[in-house]
Amino acid sequence: MTDTEASALDPACPPASLWYVADIARHVRPGRERVQTVFGRTLRLRRDAQGQVMDAGEDPLAVRESEGLVWAYSPGPDGAQPASGPPVFNGPGAKVRFVEEALLPGPYDDAVYGLLDPAHGPYVHASPLWRSSRTLREKAKAYVPSPLGFTMQAHEPKNSAAYKLIGGGVQVEIGFQLPALRSEWITNRSNRVLGLTTLTPVDAQTTCIRQIFYWESPLLSLISPFVRPVTRNFLQQDVHIMTLRQRAAPFRRREMLIRDADQLFIWYRRMKAEWAQANAESRAFENPVQAATLRWRT
């Protein structure tokens, strides 16, 4: 096994040479310094004379502001600077309307697994306001590859009351791309909402998870203060399950991944390895994901 392959399989080693969400842009105010830790390094975020966000630390990272977010670039082994800017999602209004975050204990890939596990929702986040393990149904979801990930094609959600907040006739499309960016488009005739979940490594054993929403609906702006406690509890459920997972880590004998339910994480592992190898060989990324219909019960 090469060093590149070994690094790609290391659960504590996030994909390099990619952009990660480091902060919310409105939190970096003129004349003030905001300190954040990413990749085990300290960012000292400031705005320059032109109002652009910069890292004023001794060993600065490349940072960019886009769609209300501050992105930090994780340099690869060669230390090369980014050839392009951070990903663009075109969220409604290009303005962050809502954000909540929490710190997850454990290696980065453990956090990614929680993000991709289909059973995570009804069991970890069971709630009368969200969904329950008692509402399990057989599901078949169609996936197609995307430039740096895969997309669950648009479908009508079946067992989550939360979608009713924007009215009837809802369609949901969920995408995932490296390093670990989950986008959920929720649309109907009158509303478009983008939910963006991001994972950013703080250090080798801590990951920051952020729930970020974009919308233009005045109704959603009106009710968002009442949703915040629910979202905060939602993320604390993630913290709790990750804490239990770390307690169980010494007793793990063997990792078992079950298809179709674990196929998304299998794809992630393959993409992560291919991304590292492509960068090591200075060639284009070849997405290993193939179009497929996956079936599970959630």
N, C-alpha and C positions, 0 to 999 in steps of 0.2 A: 504494500500500500504506500503510495506517495505521501509526502507531507501535505500536499494540497488536499488529497482525498481524506486523510486523517483529520485535517482541520475542518473540512466540510461535514464530517460525521460527529464532530465534537458538539454536544448539546449546549455547551456554554459559549460556543463560538458563533456569533451572528454573522450573516453574510456581509462581506466587506465590499468596498467600492460602490456603495449605494447611499441614498439619502434617507435619513430618519427624522421624524418629527422631534424637535428639541424643546419647543415652547409654543405658546400662543402669542401671536405678534403684538396684540394690544397690551400684553403684560410687559413688553419692553418699552418703557416710556422715555421720552427725551430727557436728557440730563441725569438719568439714573442708570445704574448698572444692575443687571439681573444675572445671578449665578445659577447655572444648571450643570449637572454632571451627566455626561453621556460617554459611553465606551470607556469608562473609568478615567475620563479626563474632565477637567473643569473648564466650562465655557463661561466667559465673562461677556455677556451680551450687552451691547450699547448701540445707540443710534449715532451715526456720524453727522457731519454738518448738512448733508443732503437728506437726512432722515432714513438712510439705509441701515439695516441691522448688520452688525459686525461682531466678530469675536475678538475682544481686546486682551486675551490671555497671552502668556509668554510663548506658547506653542499653539498658535491659533488654528482652528479648523475652518474649512470653508463653510459658510452659512449663507442661506438665502431666505428671503421672505416671499411667500406665495400663498394666495387664497386665505390670508389671515393666519398662516402658520409660519413658524420659523423652523427651517430644516437645517440639519447638520450632516455633512458628508463624512462617511466612515472611510478613511483611506485604506487602500490595500497594502500588501507587503512592500510594493515599490513606492508607496507614498504619492502616487500620481494624483493630480488635481482632477476634479470632475470635468468630463467632456461636455456635459449638458446639465441643465437645471433640474430641480426636483420634479416629481410627477405632478401632473395637472388633472384634477378631477372635475372641474367645471361645476362645482357646487352652486346651487341657486343663490344668486346675489353675491357670490364669491366672498361671503362674510360669515365668520363663525358665529352662530347664534347660541350655541350651547356647548359646554365642555365640562367634563368631569374626569378625574384621573385617580389612579391608585398605584401603589408599588407592590409588585408581585415577587415573592421570594422564590429563588430557584434558578436553574439554568434557563437561558433564552428559549431553547427549543421546547422546554416544558410549557412555557407560556404560549408558544405557537401551537402546540398540540391542543391546549385548551381552546384556542381561538378556532380551530378547525374541526374539533370533535363534534359530530352531529348530536351525540347523546348529552353533550355538555348543557345545552339549553334546558331541556325538561327535567334534568336531575339536579344540576348545580344551581340553576336559576328558577327552580319551581316557585310559583307564586300565583295566587288567584288573579293578580293584575297582569301577569305575563303568560305563563303556561304551567302546566302541571304534568307530572309523570303519569297521571291518570288519563291524560288526553292523547296517549300514544296512538299513532296511526302508521300504516304502511305507506312509504313514500318512495317515489322514483324521481330522481332529479337528473336533468340533462346538463352535462358540462362540456365546454369547449375550451381549447387553449387560448391564451391571450399573450401579448408580447413578453411579459415577465411573470405569467401566472396562469390562472384559469378563471372561468366565469360560469356560475350557475345561471342558466338562461331564465328569462322572465317567467314568472308563474304567479298564481293566486295563492297567498298564504292561507293555511287551513286552521291553525290552532294557536293563534296568538291574538289576544284582544287588543294589544297595544296598537296594531295597525289601524284599528277603527277610529283612532284619533283624527285621521285625515279624511275620513268618510269612506263610502263604499266604492266598489269596483277597483280595488287596489291590486296592483301588480308589483312584484318584488324581483329585482335582479341583484345577485350578490357576486362580487368579484374579489379575487385575492391575487396579490402580486408581491414579489420580493421587494424588500426584506421581510415584511409581515404587515401588509396594509390591506385591510378588509373594507371594501366599499359596498354599501347596501343602498340601492336606489329604490325608493318607495314612491310610487306614482299612481295617480288616478286622473280623471278629467280636469280636476281643478287644482291639484297640488303636486308639487315635486319636492321630495325630501331626500337629502343625502346623509346617510349615517356613515361615518368613517371611524373605524377602530384601528388604532395604531399601537405597535409595540416598539419601544425604544430601550436598548440595553443601558442601564445605569452603570453596572459593573458586571463581573462574571456571574454573580449570584442574585442580581436584582434587575427587574424589568419594569419600566413604567408603561402602564396601559392607559390609553386615553380614549374616551368616547366623545366624538366630535360630531355636531350636527349643523347642517346648512338647510335653510328654508326661506321662503318669502311669505308664508301664510301668517297674517296678523293673529289668527286664532292660536296657532302654535306658540307665538311669542307671548300671548296672554297666559297660556296655561303652563309655560315652561317652568316657572318657579315652583309649581306644585309637583312637577315631574322630577325635579332635582333630588329630593330625598329617596325616591324610588331608584334612580340611577345610581346614587351613592351606595345604596344597599346592594344593588345589582353587582357593582364592582367589588364590594366587600365580600360577596359570596365567592368571587374569583380568588380573592386573597385567601379566604378560608380554605378552599379546596387545594390551592397551591401549597399552603402551609401543611396540610395533611399529606400531600404528595411528597413533600420533602422529608417529613417524618418517616414515611414508608420507604424512602430511597435505599437505606442500608439493607433492607430485606428483599430488594428486587434481585431475582436470580436471572431472569431472562425477559427481554422485551418481546411482547406479542402484539402484532398489528394485524387486525382482522379486516379483510376485504368483505364488503364494500365500505363499511363504516369508517375504516381508517385510511381509505384510499387518498383522501385529501392530504393527510400528513405524509403518506408515502410519496405523493407527488412533490410536496414541499421538500422532503429530504433529497429527492432526485434533482429537483431544480437547484437547490442549494449547492449540491456537489457539482453539477454541470456549470453553474455560474462561476464557482471557484476555479474549475478546470479551464473554462473558456478564458478567464482573465489571466491565468498562469501561462496559457499558450497564445495570448494576444489574438484571439479569434472571436467571432460572433457567438453569442449565446444561442444554443439550439434547444428549444423547449422540449423536454421529454414527455410532456403531457399529450395524450391522445384523447380525442372526443370520446365520451362514454356516458352511459346512463347508469347511475349508481342507485342502489336500493337499500333501504334500511327502515327501521321502525323508530320514530321519535314523536 
